[in-house]
Amino acid sequence: MNLGLKDAAYLIELLSSDTKEFASPRALRDYERTRKLDAQKHIAMMQGLKELFEGANPLKKLIRGVGLSLVDNLGPIKHLFAKEAIGK
């Protein structure tokens, strides 16, 4: 859902810009390129998390535990993850 909201926000920004003509091939390519990169990043991150949290492998459990503990106890990292999660 956050990707969809970011898509809409960027499209609004593009439409309100005086420098680009709406629906010009260049403006649409810029939109597609910008949003595709963000979507690919989020998809890769979610796939990595899915694989990390799948199964009962003891090494994965250790990595999960240490990673979650670090994120929970380190405010700046926790804030970074929260910002990314809400799409900022």
Residue pairs with C-beta under 8 A, 6 or more apart in sequence:
2 42
2 85
2 86
2 87
3 35
3 38
3 39
3 42
3 87
5 87
6 35
6 38
6 87
7 35
9 87
10 31
10 34
10 35
11 31
14 20
14 22
14 27
14 30
14 31
15 22
20 26
20 27
20 30
21 27
52 60
52 63
52 64
52 67
53 60
53 64
54 60
70 77
71 77
71 78
71 81
72 78
